[in-house]
Amino acid sequence: MAQKIIEQDVRAGTIPIQITGQYVVSIRKSALDRRRLTLPTIYEAFGRTTANFYED
């Protein structure tokens, strides 16, 4: 939508609302630790492999 606004000089209010099929998941390590939970290593491996793993 942002690309359309910039490249085609379209007003944001004229673009219908769209729902994406992609989501961002954030997991706080301290929250996992507090609940004594462990995250399967596949989640980190997948995030790193797809260049979507971020650390603070």
mmCIF entry with sequence, helices, sheets and N, C-alpha, C, O atoms, coordinates in Angstrom:
data_MODEL
# 
_entry.id   MODEL 
# 
_entity.id                         1 
_entity.type                       polymer 
_entity.pdbx_number_of_molecules   1 
# 
_entity_poly.entity_id                      1 
_entity_poly.type                           'polypeptide(L)' 
_entity_poly.nstd_linkage                   no 
_entity_poly.nstd_monomer                   no 
_entity_poly.pdbx_seq_one_letter_code       MAQKIIEQDVRAGTIPIQITGQYVVSIRKSALDRRRLTLPTIYEAFGRTTANFYED 
_entity_poly.pdbx_seq_one_letter_code_can   MAQKIIEQDVRAGTIPIQITGQYVVSIRKSALDRRRLTLPTIYEAFGRTTANFYED 
_entity_poly.pdbx_strand_id                 A 
# 
loop_
_entity_poly_seq.entity_id 
_entity_poly_seq.num 
_entity_poly_seq.mon_id 
_entity_poly_seq.hetero 
1 1  MET n 
1 2  ALA n 
1 3  GLN n 
1 4  LYS n 
1 5  ILE n 
1 6  ILE n 
1 7  GLU n 
1 8  GLN n 
1 9  ASP n 
1 10 VAL n 
1 11 ARG n 
1 12 ALA n 
1 13 GLY n 
1 14 THR n 
1 15 ILE n 
1 16 PRO n 
1 17 ILE n 
1 18 GLN n 
1 19 ILE n 
1 20 THR n 
1 21 GLY n 
1 22 GLN n 
1 23 TYR n 
1 24 VAL n 
1 25 VAL n 
1 26 SER n 
1 27 ILE n 
1 28 ARG n 
1 29 LYS n 
1 30 SER n 
1 31 ALA n 
1 32 LEU n 
1 33 ASP n 
1 34 ARG n 
1 35 ARG n 
1 36 ARG n 
1 37 LEU n 
1 38 THR n 
1 39 LEU n 
1 40 PRO n 
1 41 THR n 
1 42 ILE n 
1 43 TYR n 
1 44 GLU n 
1 45 ALA n 
1 46 PHE n 
1 47 GLY n 
1 48 ARG n 
1 49 THR n 
1 50 THR n 
1 51 ALA n 
1 52 ASN n 
1 53 PHE n 
1 54 TYR n 
1 55 GLU n 
1 56 ASP n 
# 
_struct_asym.id          A 
_struct_asym.entity_id   1 
# 
loop_
_struct_conf.conf_type_id 
_struct_conf.id 
_struct_conf.pdbx_PDB_helix_id 
_struct_conf.beg_label_comp_id 
_struct_conf.beg_label_asym_id 
_struct_conf.beg_label_seq_id 
_struct_conf.pdbx_beg_PDB_ins_code 
_struct_conf.end_label_comp_id 
_struct_conf.end_label_asym_id 
_struct_conf.end_label_seq_id 
_struct_conf.pdbx_end_PDB_ins_code 
_struct_conf.beg_auth_comp_id 
_struct_conf.beg_auth_asym_id 
_struct_conf.beg_auth_seq_id 
_struct_conf.end_auth_comp_id 
_struct_conf.end_auth_asym_id 
_struct_conf.end_auth_seq_id 
_struct_conf.pdbx_PDB_helix_class 
_struct_conf.details 
_struct_conf.pdbx_PDB_helix_length 
HELX_P HELX_P1 AA1 ALA A 2  ? GLN A 8  ? ALA A 2  GLN A 8  1 ? 7 
HELX_P HELX_P2 AA2 ALA A 12 ? THR A 14 ? ALA A 12 THR A 14 5 ? 3 
HELX_P HELX_P3 AA3 LYS A 29 ? ARG A 34 ? LYS A 29 ARG A 34 1 ? 6 
HELX_P HELX_P4 AA4 THR A 41 ? THR A 49 ? THR A 41 THR A 49 1 ? 9 
# 
_struct_conf_type.id          HELX_P 
_struct_conf_type.criteria    ? 
_struct_conf_type.reference   ? 
# 
loop_
_atom_site.group_PDB 
_atom_site.id 
_atom_site.type_symbol 
_atom_site.label_atom_id 
_atom_site.label_alt_id 
_atom_site.label_comp_id 
_atom_site.label_asym_id 
_atom_site.label_entity_id 
_atom_site.label_seq_id 
_atom_site.pdbx_PDB_ins_code 
_atom_site.Cartn_x 
_atom_site.Cartn_y 
_atom_site.Cartn_z 
_atom_site.occupancy 
_atom_site.B_iso_or_equiv 
_atom_site.pdbx_formal_charge 
_atom_site.auth_seq_id 
_atom_site.auth_comp_id 
_atom_site.auth_asym_id 
_atom_site.auth_atom_id 
_atom_site.pdbx_PDB_model_num 
ATOM 1   N N  . MET A 1 1  ? 0.821  -1.175  0.000  1.00 0.00 ? 1  MET A N  1 
ATOM 2   C CA . MET A 1 1  ? 0.000  0.000   0.000  1.00 0.00 ? 1  MET A CA 1 
ATOM 3   C C  . MET A 1 1  ? 0.875  1.252   0.000  1.00 0.00 ? 1  MET A C  1 
ATOM 4   O O  . MET A 1 1  ? 0.600  2.214   -0.718 1.00 0.00 ? 1  MET A O  1 
ATOM 5   N N  . ALA A 1 2  ? 1.927  1.229   0.810  1.00 0.00 ? 2  ALA A N  1 
ATOM 6   C CA . ALA A 1 2  ? 2.830  2.384   0.864  1.00 0.00 ? 2  ALA A CA 1 
ATOM 7   C C  . ALA A 1 2  ? 3.488  2.616   -0.485 1.00 0.00 ? 2  ALA A C  1 
ATOM 8   O O  . ALA A 1 2  ? 3.645  3.757   -0.921 1.00 0.00 ? 2  ALA A O  1 
ATOM 9   N N  . GLN A 1 3  ? 3.870  1.537   -1.141 1.00 0.00 ? 3  GLN A N  1 
ATOM 10  C CA . GLN A 1 3  ? 4.502  1.659   -2.452 1.00 0.00 ? 3  GLN A CA 1 
ATOM 11  C C  . GLN A 1 3  ? 3.535  2.294   -3.451 1.00 0.00 ? 3  GLN A C  1 
ATOM 12  O O  . GLN A 1 3  ? 3.933  3.139   -4.254 1.00 0.00 ? 3  GLN A O  1 
ATOM 13  N N  . LYS A 1 4  ? 2.293  1.896   -3.402 1.00 0.00 ? 4  LYS A N  1 
ATOM 14  C CA . LYS A 1 4  ? 1.283  2.453   -4.306 1.00 0.00 ? 4  LYS A CA 1 
ATOM 15  C C  . LYS A 1 4  ? 1.097  3.952   -4.043 1.00 0.00 ? 4  LYS A C  1 
ATOM 16  O O  . LYS A 1 4  ? 0.985  4.744   -4.979 1.00 0.00 ? 4  LYS A O  1 
ATOM 17  N N  . ILE A 1 5  ? 1.067  4.328   -2.771 1.00 0.00 ? 5  ILE A N  1 
ATOM 18  C CA . ILE A 1 5  ? 0.906  5.743   -2.406 1.00 0.00 ? 5  ILE A CA 1 
ATOM 19  C C  . ILE A 1 5  ? 2.076  6.569   -2.931 1.00 0.00 ? 5  ILE A C  1 
ATOM 20  O O  . ILE A 1 5  ? 1.887  7.657   -3.473 1.00 0.00 ? 5  ILE A O  1 
ATOM 21  N N  . ILE A 1 6  ? 3.285  6.040   -2.763 1.00 0.00 ? 6  ILE A N  1 
ATOM 22  C CA . ILE A 1 6  ? 4.476  6.778   -3.177 1.00 0.00 ? 6  ILE A CA 1 
ATOM 23  C C  . ILE A 1 6  ? 4.638  6.812   -4.689 1.00 0.00 ? 6  ILE A C  1 
ATOM 24  O O  . ILE A 1 6  ? 4.835  7.879   -5.272 1.00 0.00 ? 6  ILE A O  1 
ATOM 25  N N  . GLU A 1 7  ? 4.555  5.651   -5.322 1.00 0.00 ? 7  GLU A N  1 
ATOM 26  C CA . GLU A 1 7  ? 4.853  5.567   -6.750 1.00 0.00 ? 7  GLU A CA 1 
ATOM 27  C C  . GLU A 1 7  ? 3.724  6.059   -7.653 1.00 0.00 ? 7  GLU A C  1 
ATOM 28  O O  . GLU A 1 7  ? 3.983  6.591   -8.733 1.00 0.00 ? 7  GLU A O  1 
ATOM 29  N N  . GLN A 1 8  ? 2.490  5.888   -7.224 1.00 0.00 ? 8  GLN A N  1 
ATOM 30  C CA . GLN A 1 8  ? 1.362  6.255   -8.090 1.00 0.00 ? 8  GLN A CA 1 
ATOM 31  C C  . GLN A 1 8  ? 0.639  7.502   -7.606 1.00 0.00 ? 8  GLN A C  1 
ATOM 32  O O  . GLN A 1 8  ? -0.400 7.873   -8.152 1.00 0.00 ? 8  GLN A O  1 
ATOM 33  N N  . ASP A 1 9  ? 1.187  8.150   -6.580 1.00 0.00 ? 9  ASP A N  1 
ATOM 34  C CA . ASP A 1 9  ? 0.614  9.374   -6.019 1.00 0.00 ? 9  ASP A CA 1 
ATOM 35  C C  . ASP A 1 9  ? -0.869 9.199   -5.688 1.00 0.00 ? 9  ASP A C  1 
ATOM 36  O O  . ASP A 1 9  ? -1.701 10.042  -6.024 1.00 0.00 ? 9  ASP A O  1 
ATOM 37  N N  . VAL A 1 10 ? -1.176 8.084   -5.022 1.00 0.00 ? 10 VAL A N  1 
ATOM 38  C CA . VAL A 1 10 ? -2.545 7.764   -4.628 1.00 0.00 ? 10 VAL A CA 1 
ATOM 39  C C  . VAL A 1 10 ? -2.757 8.235   -3.194 1.00 0.00 ? 10 VAL A C  1 
ATOM 40  O O  . VAL A 1 10 ? -1.853 8.121   -2.367 1.00 0.00 ? 10 VAL A O  1 
ATOM 41  N N  . ARG A 1 11 ? -3.938 8.762   -2.892 1.00 0.00 ? 11 ARG A N  1 
ATOM 42  C CA . ARG A 1 11 ? -4.246 9.183   -1.525 1.00 0.00 ? 11 ARG A CA 1 
ATOM 43  C C  . ARG A 1 11 ? -4.561 7.948   -0.690 1.00 0.00 ? 11 ARG A C  1 
ATOM 44  O O  . ARG A 1 11 ? -5.284 7.054   -1.132 1.00 0.00 ? 11 ARG A O  1 
ATOM 45  N N  . ALA A 1 12 ? -4.015 7.907   0.513  1.00 0.00 ? 12 ALA A N  1 
ATOM 46  C CA . ALA A 1 12 ? -4.179 6.742   1.385  1.00 0.00 ? 12 ALA A CA 1 
ATOM 47  C C  . ALA A 1 12 ? -5.647 6.436   1.658  1.00 0.00 ? 12 ALA A C  1 
ATOM 48  O O  . ALA A 1 12 ? -6.016 5.265   1.746  1.00 0.00 ? 12 ALA A O  1 
ATOM 49  N N  . GLY A 1 13 ? -6.483 7.439   1.792  1.00 0.00 ? 13 GLY A N  1 
ATOM 50  C CA . GLY A 1 13 ? -7.894 7.238   2.090  1.00 0.00 ? 13 GLY A CA 1 
ATOM 51  C C  . GLY A 1 13 ? -8.675 6.589   0.966  1.00 0.00 ? 13 GLY A C  1 
ATOM 52  O O  . GLY A 1 13 ? -9.798 6.131   1.174  1.00 0.00 ? 13 GLY A O  1 
ATOM 53  N N  . THR A 1 14 ? -8.093 6.544   -0.222 1.00 0.00 ? 14 THR A N  1 
ATOM 54  C CA . THR A 1 14 ? -8.802 5.941   -1.353 1.00 0.00 ? 14 THR A CA 1 
ATOM 55  C C  . THR A 1 14 ? -8.476 4.464   -1.540 1.00 0.00 ? 14 THR A C  1 
ATOM 56  O O  . THR A 1 14 ? -9.097 3.789   -2.360 1.00 0.00 ? 14 THR A O  1 
ATOM 57  N N  . ILE A 1 15 ? -7.512 3.966   -0.788 1.00 0.00 ? 15 ILE A N  1 
ATOM 58  C CA . ILE A 1 15 ? -7.116 2.561   -0.909 1.00 0.00 ? 15 ILE A CA 1 
ATOM 59  C C  . ILE A 1 15 ? -7.928 1.741   0.093  1.00 0.00 ? 15 ILE A C  1 
ATOM 60  O O  . ILE A 1 15 ? -7.965 2.073   1.278  1.00 0.00 ? 15 ILE A O  1 
ATOM 61  N N  . PRO A 1 16 ? -8.576 0.676   -0.370 1.00 0.00 ? 16 PRO A N  1 
ATOM 62  C CA . PRO A 1 16 ? -9.339 -0.151  0.577  1.00 0.00 ? 16 PRO A CA 1 
ATOM 63  C C  . PRO A 1 16 ? -8.417 -0.866  1.572  1.00 0.00 ? 16 PRO A C  1 
ATOM 64  O O  . PRO A 1 16 ? -7.262 -1.159  1.266  1.00 0.00 ? 16 PRO A O  1 
ATOM 65  N N  . ILE A 1 17 ? -8.941 -1.136  2.747  1.00 0.00 ? 17 ILE A N  1 
ATOM 66  C CA . ILE A 1 17 ? -8.178 -1.843  3.771  1.00 0.00 ? 17 ILE A CA 1 
ATOM 67  C C  . ILE A 1 17 ? -7.872 -3.249  3.283  1.00 0.00 ? 17 ILE A C  1 
ATOM 68  O O  . ILE A 1 17 ? -8.738 -3.935  2.741  1.00 0.00 ? 17 ILE A O  1 
ATOM 69  N N  . GLN A 1 18 ? -6.636 -3.667  3.481  1.00 0.00 ? 18 GLN A N  1 
ATOM 70  C CA . GLN A 1 18 ? -6.210 -4.999  3.066  1.00 0.00 ? 18 GLN A CA 1 
ATOM 71  C C  . GLN A 1 18 ? -5.694 -5.760  4.281  1.00 0.00 ? 18 GLN A C  1 
ATOM 72  O O  . GLN A 1 18 ? -5.107 -5.173  5.190  1.00 0.00 ? 18 GLN A O  1 
ATOM 73  N N  . ILE A 1 19 ? -5.912 -7.041  4.287  1.00 0.00 ? 19 ILE A N  1 
ATOM 74  C CA . ILE A 1 19 ? -5.439 -7.897  5.376  1.00 0.00 ? 19 ILE A CA 1 
ATOM 75  C C  . ILE A 1 19 ? -4.287 -8.737  4.850  1.00 0.00 ? 19 ILE A C  1 
ATOM 76  O O  . ILE A 1 19 ? -4.397 -9.367  3.797  1.00 0.00 ? 19 ILE A O  1 
ATOM 77  N N  . THR A 1 20 ? -3.198 -8.744  5.576  1.00 0.00 ? 20 THR A N  1 
ATOM 78  C CA . THR A 1 20 ? -2.034 -9.508  5.159  1.00 0.00 ? 20 THR A CA 1 
ATOM 79  C C  . THR A 1 20 ? -2.082 -10.925 5.710  1.00 0.00 ? 20 THR A C  1 
ATOM 80  O O  . THR A 1 20 ? -2.717 -11.183 6.733  1.00 0.00 ? 20 THR A O  1 
ATOM 81  N N  . GLY A 1 21 ? -1.420 -11.823 5.039  1.00 0.00 ? 21 GLY A N  1 
ATOM 82  C CA . GLY A 1 21 ? -1.338 -13.195 5.503  1.00 0.00 ? 21 GLY A CA 1 
ATOM 83  C C  . GLY A 1 21 ? -0.069 -13.449 6.291  1.00 0.00 ? 21 GLY A C  1 
ATOM 84  O O  . GLY A 1 21 ? 0.185  -14.576 6.715  1.00 0.00 ? 21 GLY A O  1 
ATOM 85  N N  . GLN A 1 22 ? 0.733  -12.407 6.491  1.00 0.00 ? 22 GLN A N  1 
ATOM 86  C CA . GLN A 1 22 ? 1.990  -12.548 7.210  1.00 0.00 ? 22 GLN A CA 1 
ATOM 87  C C  . GLN A 1 22 ? 1.890  -11.855 8.563  1.00 0.00 ? 22 GLN A C  1 
ATOM 88  O O  . GLN A 1 22 ? 1.249  -10.814 8.703  1.00 0.00 ? 22 GLN A O  1 
ATOM 89  N N  . TYR A 1 23 ? 2.534  -12.454 9.544  1.00 0.00 ? 23 TYR A N  1 
ATOM 90  C CA . TYR A 1 23 ? 2.496  -11.905 10.886 1.00 0.00 ? 23 TYR A CA 1 
ATOM 91  C C  . TYR A 1 23 ? 3.905  -11.879 11.471 1.00 0.00 ? 23 TYR A C  1 
ATOM 92  O O  . TYR A 1 23 ? 4.765  -12.673 11.089 1.00 0.00 ? 23 TYR A O  1 
ATOM 93  N N  . VAL A 1 24 ? 4.120  -10.980 12.377 1.00 0.00 ? 24 VAL A N  1 
ATOM 94  C CA . VAL A 1 24 ? 5.389  -10.909 13.095 1.00 0.00 ? 24 VAL A CA 1 
ATOM 95  C C  . VAL A 1 24 ? 5.136  -11.418 14.512 1.00 0.00 ? 24 VAL A C  1 
ATOM 96  O O  . VAL A 1 24 ? 4.199  -10.986 15.183 1.00 0.00 ? 24 VAL A O  1 
ATOM 97  N N  . VAL A 1 25 ? 5.967  -12.321 14.942 1.00 0.00 ? 25 VAL A N  1 
ATOM 98  C CA . VAL A 1 25 ? 5.841  -12.876 16.288 1.00 0.00 ? 25 VAL A CA 1 
ATOM 99  C C  . VAL A 1 25 ? 7.061  -12.455 17.080 1.00 0.00 ? 25 VAL A C  1 
ATOM 100 O O  . VAL A 1 25 ? 8.195  -12.619 16.630 1.00 0.00 ? 25 VAL A O  1 
ATOM 101 N N  . SER A 1 26 ? 6.825  -11.918 18.247 1.00 0.00 ? 26 SER A N  1 
ATOM 102 C CA . SER A 1 26 ? 7.907  -11.502 19.126 1.00 0.00 ? 26 SER A CA 1 
ATOM 103 C C  . SER A 1 26 ? 7.805  -12.306 20.415 1.00 0.00 ? 26 SER A C  1 
ATOM 104 O O  . SER A 1 26 ? 6.731  -12.434 21.002 1.00 0.00 ? 26 SER A O  1 
ATOM 105 N N  . ILE A 1 27 ? 8.933  -12.840 20.839 1.00 0.00 ? 27 ILE A N  1 
ATOM 106 C CA . ILE A 1 27 ? 8.960  -13.643 22.055 1.00 0.00 ? 27 ILE A CA 1 
ATOM 107 C C  . ILE A 1 27 ? 10.029 -13.086 22.981 1.00 0.00 ? 27 ILE A C  1 
ATOM 108 O O  . ILE A 1 27 ? 11.209 -13.041 22.631 1.00 0.00 ? 27 ILE A O  1 
ATOM 109 N N  . ARG A 1 28 ? 9.611  -12.669 24.145 1.00 0.00 ? 28 ARG A N  1 
ATOM 110 C CA . ARG A 1 28 ? 10.539 -12.104 25.117 1.00 0.00 ? 28 ARG A CA 1 
ATOM 111 C C  . ARG A 1 28 ? 11.139 -13.234 25.961 1.00 0.00 ? 28 ARG A C  1 
ATOM 112 O O  . ARG A 1 28 ? 10.418 -13.980 26.623 1.00 0.00 ? 28 ARG A O  1 
ATOM 113 N N  . LYS A 1 29 ? 12.465 -13.345 25.926 1.00 0.00 ? 29 LYS A N  1 
ATOM 114 C CA . LYS A 1 29 ? 13.144 -14.412 26.656 1.00 0.00 ? 29 LYS A CA 1 
ATOM 115 C C  . LYS A 1 29 ? 12.854 -14.352 28.150 1.00 0.00 ? 29 LYS A C  1 
ATOM 116 O O  . LYS A 1 29 ? 12.674 -15.388 28.789 1.00 0.00 ? 29 LYS A O  1 
ATOM 117 N N  . SER A 1 30 ? 12.809 -13.160 28.703 1.00 0.00 ? 30 SER A N  1 
ATOM 118 C CA . SER A 1 30 ? 12.554 -13.044 30.142 1.00 0.00 ? 30 SER A CA 1 
ATOM 119 C C  . SER A 1 30 ? 11.165 -13.588 30.507 1.00 0.00 ? 30 SER A C  1 
ATOM 120 O O  . SER A 1 30 ? 10.989 -14.158 31.584 1.00 0.00 ? 30 SER A O  1 
ATOM 121 N N  . ALA A 1 31 ? 10.189 -13.418 29.624 1.00 0.00 ? 31 ALA A N  1 
ATOM 122 C CA . ALA A 1 31 ? 8.845  -13.954 29.877 1.00 0.00 ? 31 ALA A CA 1 
ATOM 123 C C  . ALA A 1 31 ? 8.856  -15.473 29.823 1.00 0.00 ? 31 ALA A C  1 
ATOM 124 O O  . ALA A 1 31 ? 8.184  -16.129 30.619 1.00 0.00 ? 31 ALA A O  1 
ATOM 125 N N  . LEU A 1 32 ? 9.609  -16.031 28.897 1.00 0.00 ? 32 LEU A N  1 
ATOM 126 C CA . LEU A 1 32 ? 9.736  -17.492 28.826 1.00 0.00 ? 32 LEU A CA 1 
ATOM 127 C C  . LEU A 1 32 ? 10.410 -18.019 30.094 1.00 0.00 ? 32 LEU A C  1 
ATOM 128 O O  . LEU A 1 32 ? 9.964  -19.005 30.681 1.00 0.00 ? 32 LEU A O  1 
ATOM 129 N N  . ASP A 1 33 ? 11.478 -17.356 30.503 1.00 0.00 ? 33 ASP A N  1 
ATOM 130 C CA . ASP A 1 33 ? 12.206 -17.775 31.699 1.00 0.00 ? 33 ASP A CA 1 
ATOM 131 C C  . ASP A 1 33 ? 11.322 -17.730 32.943 1.00 0.00 ? 33 ASP A C  1 
ATOM 132 O O  . ASP A 1 33 ? 11.353 -18.642 33.769 1.00 0.00 ? 33 ASP A O  1 
ATOM 133 N N  . ARG A 1 34 ? 10.538 -16.667 33.070 1.00 0.00 ? 34 ARG A N  1 
ATOM 134 C CA . ARG A 1 34 ? 9.661  -16.504 34.222 1.00 0.00 ? 34 ARG A CA 1 
ATOM 135 C C  . ARG A 1 34 ? 8.645  -17.648 34.320 1.00 0.00 ? 34 ARG A C  1 
ATOM 136 O O  . ARG A 1 34 ? 8.272  -18.070 35.415 1.00 0.00 ? 34 ARG A O  1 
ATOM 137 N N  . ARG A 1 35 ? 8.214  -18.130 33.180 1.00 0.00 ? 35 ARG A N  1 
ATOM 138 C CA . ARG A 1 35 ? 7.220  -19.212 33.139 1.00 0.00 ? 35 ARG A CA 1 
ATOM 139 C C  . ARG A 1 35 ? 7.856  -20.593 33.007 1.00 0.00 ? 35 ARG A C  1 
ATOM 140 O O  . ARG A 1 35 ? 7.166  -21.605 32.891 1.00 0.00 ? 35 ARG A O  1 
ATOM 141 N N  . ARG A 1 36 ? 9.185  -20.607 33.028 1.00 0.00 ? 36 ARG A N  1 
ATOM 142 C CA . ARG A 1 36 ? 9.948  -21.850 32.875 1.00 0.00 ? 36 ARG A CA 1 
ATOM 143 C C  . ARG A 1 36 ? 9.581  -22.587 31.591 1.00 0.00 ? 36 ARG A C  1 
ATOM 144 O O  . ARG A 1 36 ? 9.402  -23.805 31.584 1.00 0.00 ? 36 ARG A O  1 
ATOM 145 N N  . LEU A 1 37 ? 9.473  -21.826 30.512 1.00 0.00 ? 37 LEU A N  1 
ATOM 146 C CA . LEU A 1 37 ? 9.163  -22.404 29.205 1.00 0.00 ? 37 LEU A CA 1 
ATOM 147 C C  . LEU A 1 37 ? 10.401 -22.367 28.323 1.00 0.00 ? 37 LEU A C  1 
ATOM 148 O O  . LEU A 1 37 ? 11.250 -21.486 28.461 1.00 0.00 ? 37 LEU A O  1 
ATOM 149 N N  . THR A 1 38 ? 10.493 -23.315 27.431 1.00 0.00 ? 38 THR A N  1 
ATOM 150 C CA . THR A 1 38 ? 11.567 -23.299 26.445 1.00 0.00 ? 38 THR A CA 1 
ATOM 151 C C  . THR A 1 38 ? 10.948 -23.303 25.060 1.00 0.00 ? 38 THR A C  1 
ATOM 152 O O  . THR A 1 38 ? 9.944  -23.969 24.809 1.00 0.00 ? 38 THR A O  1 
ATOM 153 N N  . LEU A 1 39 ? 11.547 -22.572 24.200 1.00 0.00 ? 39 LEU A N  1 
ATOM 154 C CA . LEU A 1 39 ? 11.084 -22.483 22.822 1.00 0.00 ? 39 LEU A CA 1 
ATOM 155 C C  . LEU A 1 39 ? 11.827 -23.526 21.990 1.00 0.00 ? 39 LEU A C  1 
ATOM 156 O O  . LEU A 1 39 ? 13.053 -23.602 22.062 1.00 0.00 ? 39 LEU A O  1 
ATOM 157 N N  . PRO A 1 40 ? 11.116 -24.324 21.207 1.00 0.00 ? 40 PRO A N  1 
ATOM 158 C CA . PRO A 1 40 ? 11.812 -25.297 20.363 1.00 0.00 ? 40 PRO A CA 1 
ATOM 159 C C  . PRO A 1 40 ? 12.849 -24.594 19.482 1.00 0.00 ? 40 PRO A C  1 
ATOM 160 O O  . PRO A 1 40 ? 12.577 -23.522 18.941 1.00 0.00 ? 40 PRO A O  1 
ATOM 161 N N  . THR A 1 41 ? 14.012 -25.181 19.338 1.00 0.00 ? 41 THR A N  1 
ATOM 162 C CA . THR A 1 41 ? 15.106 -24.549 18.596 1.00 0.00 ? 41 THR A CA 1 
ATOM 163 C C  . THR A 1 41 ? 14.776 -24.316 17.134 1.00 0.00 ? 41 THR A C  1 
ATOM 164 O O  . THR A 1 41 ? 15.433 -23.506 16.480 1.00 0.00 ? 41 THR A O  1 
ATOM 165 N N  . ILE A 1 42 ? 13.781 -25.003 16.608 1.00 0.00 ? 42 ILE A N  1 
ATOM 166 C CA . ILE A 1 42 ? 13.415 -24.815 15.201 1.00 0.00 ? 42 ILE A CA 1 
ATOM 167 C C  . ILE A 1 42 ? 12.950 -23.387 14.930 1.00 0.00 ? 42 ILE A C  1 
ATOM 168 O O  . ILE A 1 42 ? 13.143 -22.872 13.829 1.00 0.00 ? 42 ILE A O  1 
ATOM 169 N N  . TYR A 1 43 ? 12.336 -22.743 15.928 1.00 0.00 ? 43 TYR A N  1 
ATOM 170 C CA . TYR A 1 43 ? 11.871 -21.366 15.737 1.00 0.00 ? 43 TYR A CA 1 
ATOM 171 C C  . TYR A 1 43 ? 13.047 -20.423 15.494 1.00 0.00 ? 43 TYR A C  1 
ATOM 172 O O  . TYR A 1 43 ? 13.016 -19.609 14.571 1.00 0.00 ? 43 TYR A O  1 
ATOM 173 N N  . GLU A 1 44 ? 14.070 -20.534 16.315 1.00 0.00 ? 44 GLU A N  1 
ATOM 174 C CA . GLU A 1 44 ? 15.250 -19.683 16.126 1.00 0.00 ? 44 GLU A CA 1 
ATOM 175 C C  . GLU A 1 44 ? 15.961 -20.051 14.830 1.00 0.00 ? 44 GLU A C  1 
ATOM 176 O O  . GLU A 1 44 ? 16.393 -19.166 14.090 1.00 0.00 ? 44 GLU A O  1 
ATOM 177 N N  . ALA A 1 45 ? 16.088 -21.336 14.549 1.00 0.00 ? 45 ALA A N  1 
ATOM 178 C CA . ALA A 1 45 ? 16.766 -21.775 13.327 1.00 0.00 ? 45 ALA A CA 1 
ATOM 179 C C  . ALA A 1 45 ? 16.046 -21.242 12.091 1.00 0.00 ? 45 ALA A C  1 
ATOM 180 O O  . ALA A 1 45 ? 16.685 -20.760 11.155 1.00 0.00 ? 45 ALA A O  1 
ATOM 181 N N  . PHE A 1 46 ? 14.739 -21.326 12.089 1.00 0.00 ? 46 PHE A N  1 
ATOM 182 C CA . PHE A 1 46 ? 13.968 -20.820 10.947 1.00 0.00 ? 46 PHE A CA 1 
ATOM 183 C C  . PHE A 1 46 ? 14.130 -19.307 10.808 1.00 0.00 ? 46 PHE A C  1 
ATOM 184 O O  . PHE A 1 46 ? 14.322 -18.795 9.705  1.00 0.00 ? 46 PHE A O  1 
ATOM 185 N N  . GLY A 1 47 ? 14.049 -18.598 11.932 1.00 0.00 ? 47 GLY A N  1 
ATOM 186 C CA . GLY A 1 47 ? 14.215 -17.149 11.899 1.00 0.00 ? 47 GLY A CA 1 
ATOM 187 C C  . GLY A 1 47 ? 15.576 -16.738 11.367 1.00 0.00 ? 47 GLY A C  1 
ATOM 188 O O  . GLY A 1 47 ? 15.681 -15.809 10.566 1.00 0.00 ? 47 GLY A O  1 
ATOM 189 N N  . ARG A 1 48 ? 16.607 -17.420 11.806 1.00 0.00 ? 48 ARG A N  1 
ATOM 190 C CA . ARG A 1 48 ? 17.958 -17.101 11.327 1.00 0.00 ? 48 ARG A CA 1 
ATOM 191 C C  . ARG A 1 48 ? 18.119 -17.459 9.849  1.00 0.00 ? 48 ARG A C  1 
ATOM 192 O O  . ARG A 1 48 ? 18.720 -16.699 9.090  1.00 0.00 ? 48 ARG A O  1 
ATOM 193 N N  . THR A 1 49 ? 17.589 -18.601 9.442  1.00 0.00 ? 49 THR A N  1 
ATOM 194 C CA . THR A 1 49 ? 17.710 -19.043 8.047  1.00 0.00 ? 49 THR A CA 1 
ATOM 195 C C  . THR A 1 49 ? 17.019 -18.092 7.088  1.00 0.00 ? 49 THR A C  1 
ATOM 196 O O  . THR A 1 49 ? 17.501 -17.861 5.980  1.00 0.00 ? 49 THR A O  1 
ATOM 197 N N  . THR A 1 50 ? 15.894 -17.540 7.509  1.00 0.00 ? 50 THR A N  1 
ATOM 198 C CA . THR A 1 50 ? 15.139 -16.645 6.635  1.00 0.00 ? 50 THR A CA 1 
ATOM 199 C C  . THR A 1 50 ? 15.465 -15.171 6.884  1.00 0.00 ? 50 THR A C  1 
ATOM 200 O O  . THR A 1 50 ? 14.766 -14.283 6.396  1.00 0.00 ? 50 THR A O  1 
ATOM 201 N N  . ALA A 1 51 ? 16.526 -14.921 7.641  1.00 0.00 ? 51 ALA A N  1 
ATOM 202 C CA . ALA A 1 51 ? 16.973 -13.546 7.955  1.00 0.00 ? 51 ALA A CA 1 
ATOM 203 C C  . ALA A 1 51 ? 15.873 -12.745 8.651  1.00 0.00 ? 51 ALA A C  1 
ATOM 204 O O  . ALA A 1 51 ? 15.703 -11.553 8.395  1.00 0.00 ? 51 ALA A O  1 
ATOM 205 N N  . ASN A 1 52 ? 15.134 -13.411 9.530  1.00 0.00 ? 52 ASN A N  1 
ATOM 206 C CA . ASN A 1 52 ? 14.070 -12.748 10.291 1.00 0.00 ? 52 ASN A CA 1 
ATOM 207 C C  . ASN A 1 52 ? 14.245 -12.944 11.786 1.00 0.00 ? 52 ASN A C  1 
ATOM 208 O O  . ASN A 1 52 ? 13.264 -12.963 12.530 1.00 0.00 ? 52 ASN A O  1 
ATOM 209 N N  . PHE A 1 53 ? 15.467 -13.087 12.224 1.00 0.00 ? 53 PHE A N  1 
ATOM 210 C CA . PHE A 1 53 ? 15.752 -13.267 13.651 1.00 0.00 ? 53 PHE A CA 1 
ATOM 211 C C  . PHE A 1 53 ? 16.436 -12.019 14.150 1.00 0.00 ? 53 PHE A C  1 
ATOM 212 O O  . PHE A 1 53 ? 17.484 -11.630 13.633 1.00 0.00 ? 53 PHE A O  1 
ATOM 213 N N  . TYR A 1 54 ? 15.854 -11.386 15.152 1.00 0.00 ? 54 TYR A N  1 
ATOM 214 C CA . TYR A 1 54 ? 16.398 -10.139 15.684 1.00 0.00 ? 54 TYR A CA 1 
ATOM 215 C C  . TYR A 1 54 ? 16.587 -10.264 17.192 1.00 0.00 ? 54 TYR A C  1 
ATOM 216 O O  . TYR A 1 54 ? 15.740 -10.826 17.886 1.00 0.00 ? 54 TYR A O  1 
ATOM 217 N N  . GLU A 1 55 ? 17.670 -9.751  17.679 1.00 0.00 ? 55 GLU A N  1 
ATOM 218 C CA . GLU A 1 55 ? 17.937 -9.741  19.115 1.00 0.00 ? 55 GLU A CA 1 
ATOM 219 C C  . GLU A 1 55 ? 18.142 -8.298  19.565 1.00 0.00 ? 55 GLU A C  1 
ATOM 220 O O  . GLU A 1 55 ? 18.662 -7.462  18.826 1.00 0.00 ? 55 GLU A O  1 
ATOM 221 N N  . ASP A 1 56 ? 17.718 -8.030  20.799 1.00 0.00 ? 56 ASP A N  1 
ATOM 222 C CA . ASP A 1 56 ? 17.956 -6.684  21.357 1.00 0.00 ? 56 ASP A CA 1 
ATOM 223 C C  . ASP A 1 56 ? 19.350 -6.567  21.844 1.00 0.00 ? 56 ASP A C  1 
ATOM 224 O O  . ASP A 1 56 ? 19.742 -5.513  22.346 1.00 0.00 ? 56 ASP A O  1 
# 
